[in-house]
Structure formats: C-alpha cells, structure tokens
Amino acid sequence: MRLVFMGTPEFSVPALEALVEAGHEVAAVYCQPPRPAGRGKKERPSPVQARARALGLEVRHPESLRGAAEQAGFAALEAEVAVVVAYGLILPKEILQAPARGCLNIHASLLPRWRGAAPIHRAVMAGDAETGVCIMQMDEGLDTGPVLLCEATPIGPEETAGDLHDRLSEIGARLILGALERLDELEPVPQPQEGVTYAAKIDKAEARIDWSRPAVEVDRKIRGLSPFPGAWCEVAGERVKLLRSCLAEGRGEPGQVLGGFTVACGEGAVEVLEAQRPGRRAMGADELLRGLELPERLG
C-alpha cells in the first residue's frame, strides 16, 4: 500500500522498519521537529527522523497540522492509509479524513484501558497483570476509535517500563503488518464503555520515592518509571535514580536501610537491584554500594 507514517520516539522505529521491509510504499514520514538536547543544546533529530533519513524516505516535521497548507500537503500524498504510532501531535479531522482508508494507530495498551500519553508506565505502576497492543481506527477522540486487532502480553513481576516498551514495540510492528494484510476482512470493534482509564503524561514531580508507602507501590513506581524519568531518592545529598527493584523480606521504619540496598517501606520492604548516581552509568546495587555509603535511613 501507499502509506504515510507518523511517529517520533524509539518506540515507533520498529514499525517503520517493518513497513519498509514488507514492501509498502512510504510516501512520507511525519515526526515532531528536532529538539535541543545535550550540553550544547544542539537540535537533535528524533529516532524516527534519523531512521527515516537512513532509509532514504522523505521526512516532514511540522510544528502543527492545523494549517490549511500543511493539510493540503498531506492530502496531496494520496495515501491509502496513515500509520500512526506515538506521533505526539493531535490529528485534526482534515488529516484523519485525508487517507482513502483512514488512519490506523498502534496503541500500547489493551483499550479501553490506558488511553492517553503514558500507557506503558501506568500499566506497570498500577500493577496490571497484563497489557498489550491494539491496532485502532482513529477518530477525533483520545484513543476512542474502534479496534481492528489486539494482542495481550503478561507483565513480569520484576519487569520495568523499559523492558515492556521494547517488547510492545516489536508486537506493534508485527500487528500493523497483519492489519494491513487483512484490512479488507477485519471488522472494527467499538470499544466498550466499561473499563475506560486514562494514562496521564508522567510528571517528574511524581518520581520521588515516598518510603512511607507500601512496598508494593514503591516497587511498582521504581519499575514503572524506569528508565525515564527514573524514580529517585536522596542519598548523601545526591539524587540517586532507582532503576530496578523487587519486593523483599524485612520490616522497619519507613526509609530504614535493612542491609545492602534493601529499604523498609510503610508496609514490607523493597530491594533496589539497579541504580544510577548523577553523571554516572547505571549499575547493579552491589557495585554502586562499593562507592556510596547509605545512611541508616533514607528520607
């Protein structure tokens, strides 16, 4: 098919690669504009922009799609389908209606659970037993369109959002190929009204660990915010990111260090398995503690 691809972060890259490898004609790739990054604040292209250029594809990165000129340029591509995955801009009605067979979204949750911006993080933080990927026909609502294909996958007890991100990205790439192959026969299924939840964008203000919370919640937050933005606690004046954890035996006052990097919570305890000091690489807890002495109690 003749397609337009719309995506921005690393999560979107496997789908773009799969579409090209399968022989679909990608008329253009849309992504968000390059953003300042690094110490020099130089503009850095998004992962999708970088990969699309390497594949020799036309790349467009408008600030908005609401202008008549941008909408006319999009329509002029005469795409059969637009494939959208973590693009990051709202698609106005004129864009949604331009492709002959509509816009298909790869969404990383089992809709209608976790509509919105951060479905992977929120699924882990909520303690969901499973999540998945849906291929959805887009409408003007926020992830409200009917679903064409869906695949579930379990969430492991020590799995991080980063681990899940990589697996769901590959599932999405595979599912979109199946959806395009069977587009004539797949019947769109409206989402049920029951079970709707919203995955609000992650606010960095929620990343600080509160050791007075139950260990189950603390563990989920550590894993759900890893690797980005990273849950954190303060150790000897340093903001240490906590990247992997598991539930542990033991009890004590909230924040009390019980040995190694096992910390008492409001109920139970959590063992930190991997962490990162400012300006350093991530490392296992044993290695980190060879150069960082924990106080008796973390605030």
N, C-alpha and C positions, 0 to 999 in steps of 0.2 A: 504494500500500500504506500501511497504518498502521505507522509506524516509531517507534523510539526512536533518537536519535542520541547517540553517546558520543564526545567528543573534547575536547581542551583547547587546543593551541597553534595558531599561524597555519597550520601545515600542514593542519589539519583543516577550515579555513573554506571552501575551495572546494567540498569535498564536501557540506557542509551547504547551501551556497547552491544547488548543482546539484540536490539532492534537493527543495528547496522549489520551485525554478523548474520542475522537471519535474512538479510537482503531487502529490507524495507528501505524505501527512498525517503531519507530525512531531508525535507526541503529547507528547513532552518531549525536552529536551536535557539530557544529563548532562555535567558537566565538573568539573575539580578546583576546590576552593574558591579564592576570591581570595587572593592572597599579598601581603605587604608589599613595596613597591617604591619606588624613588626616594629622594631625600634625606630626605623626611619620613616614609618607611616607611609610607605610607598603603596600605591594601588596594587592590589593582588587579585588576579582573576579567580573566580570561583572554581571549584573542582570540575564542574560541568563545562564551563567555558574552556578551561585548559584542555580537557579531554576532547571536546568537540573540535577545537583547532587542530589537535594532533590527528584527528580523523579526517581532516580536510573539509569540515562542514561549515556552512555559513552560521555565524553567531550574531545574535541581536540581544542587546541588554538595555531595553528602555527603562526609564525611571517609573513609568506608568503606562497602562494600556487604555487609559480613558480618553485619550485624544483621538480625534477623527482621523488624523494622518496615520497614527500607529495602527488603528483598527483597519484602515484601508490597506495598509501594507501587509497586515496579517491575512486579510481576506484574499489578497492578490496571490498568495502562495497556493491557493486552490487545493488545500489538503483534504484528504478524506477523513482523517482523524487527527486530533491533537492528543498526545500522550503527556500527562501532567503528573509530576512527582516531586513534592517538596519544592515547588517553584518559589513561593514566598510572596507573590503578588495576587491580589484578588482579580479574578477574570470577570469583566463586565459582560452583560448579556450579548453585546455585539461580537465579542470574542468567542463566547460559548456557542453561538449560533453559526459562526463562520465555517467550520469544517463540515463537509457534507454529511458525515456520520457522527458528529458531535465530539465532545472532549471526554477522554477516559482518564480517571485519576487512580494512581496506585497509592492506597492509603494503608498505613502501618498499624491497623487495629482491626478488631472484629466488630465492625459497625453494627448497631449504632453506639457501641461503647467507645469512648475516647475519640469523639470528633474533635477537631481542632489542631493546635500547633505542636503539642508535645506528647503524642500518644505513647511512644516507647518509654519515655521517662515515667509517665504517670502510671502505666501498667505495672512497672516494677515497684514503684513507690507504694502503690495500692495493694501489693501482694497478690496480684492476679495469678491464677494457676496457669493460664494460657493467654496468648494473644494471637495475632496472625496478620494477614494481608487481605485487603479487599480491592477488587477492581470495580470502580464505581463510575456510572454515568454522571457527569457533573451537571448540576443545575445552579441556580443563583443562591442557594442556601449554603451554610457552612457544613460541608461533608454530609449533605442530606439526600443526595441522589440515590437512585436505585442501584443495586449491586448485581454485577454480572457473574463474578467468580469470587470465591473466598477460600482461603486455606489457613487452618489453625496450626499453631505450634506451641508446645509447652514452654513455660519459663522455669529454668532450673533454680534450685534453692540458693545457689551462690552466683547466679548469672548477673552480670551488670547490664546497664542500658547499652553500653558499647558492644558487648557480646551480642545482644539481641539485635541491635541495629544492623550488624553485619549479616546476620542470618536472614532477617526480614528483607534486607535489600536484595539478596540473591533470590529469595522466594518471589518478591515483586517482579524481578526481571523475568523469571520463568513464567509467572502467571500472565503478564501482559502479552507475551508471545502467544500463549494459549487463547487468550481473549480475542486477539486479532485474528487468529486462525479460525475461530469458531464464531465470529461476530454475527454471521447470518443466522445461526441457530440458537445462540444464547438468549434466554428470556430475562430481561431486567426484573429483579425482585425488589419491590419497595421495602425500605427499612421499616421495622416495627416501631411503634410509638413508645413501647416499653423498653426500658434499659438504656435510655439515652444518657450519656455522661460527656462532659467536656474536658479536654486536656489543655488546660490553660498553659500559656507560654511560661517557661521556667523563669522565675525571678531570682536573681542572685542573692537577694535578701533572705531567701528561704534555705540557703545552703549551709548555714552554720548549724552544727550539731548541738542539740539540746539533750544532754545526758540524762535529764530527769524523765524523758520519755521512755516508754517500754522498749526493751532491746529489739523486739520485732520491728518496731517503727524505725529505730535508729539504723538497723541493718538494711532495711529497705531503702532508706534515704541515701545511705552511702552507695549502695549498688545502683540505685535509680538515677543518681546524679553523676555517675562515673562513665566516661572520663571528663565530661563537661556538663556544667561548670565546675563540678567537683565539690562534694560536701567537705567541710573543713572544721577544724578545731584549733585553738591556740595552744602552742607548746613553747614555753620559754620565750614568749614574745614573737614567735613565728606562726604564721598561718599555714598549717600543715594540711594538705589535701588528703582525704581518706578515699582510696580508690577501690579497694576490695575488702570484704568482711564476711563474717559468718556468726551465727549465734554460738554462744559459749556457755560453759558451766561457770557458776560463781555468782555471788551477790555482794553488795556493799552499798555505800553511799553513792549517789549518782556522780559519775565522773571519777570515782576512785579507781586507780590503776591496780589491777589484781595480780599482775605479773606479765612480763612481756608487753604486748600491746593489747591485752585484754582489759576492758573497761566496764565497770559496773554501770548499769542504767537504772531508771526508775523501777523497772521490773527486769530481772535477769541481767545478762552481760553480753557484750559483743567483742569478738576478737578481730582486730584490724589486721588484714593479711597483706595489704599493699598500700603504700602512702607515698607522698611526694612533698619534699621541702621546697621553699621558694627558690627558683633558679636552678633546681636540681632535676635529675631524671626521676621517674617513678621507680621505686624499688620495693622488694619484699620487706616485711616488718623486721625480720631478724637483721638484715643488712642496714636498714635505716637506724635501728636502735644501737648499732655499734658506734654511730656518730652523733646520736641525740639521746640525751637522758631525759626520761619522762619524770615529771613531778609525781608526788604521791596522789595528786588529784587534778584532773583536768576541769577547767571551768566551762 
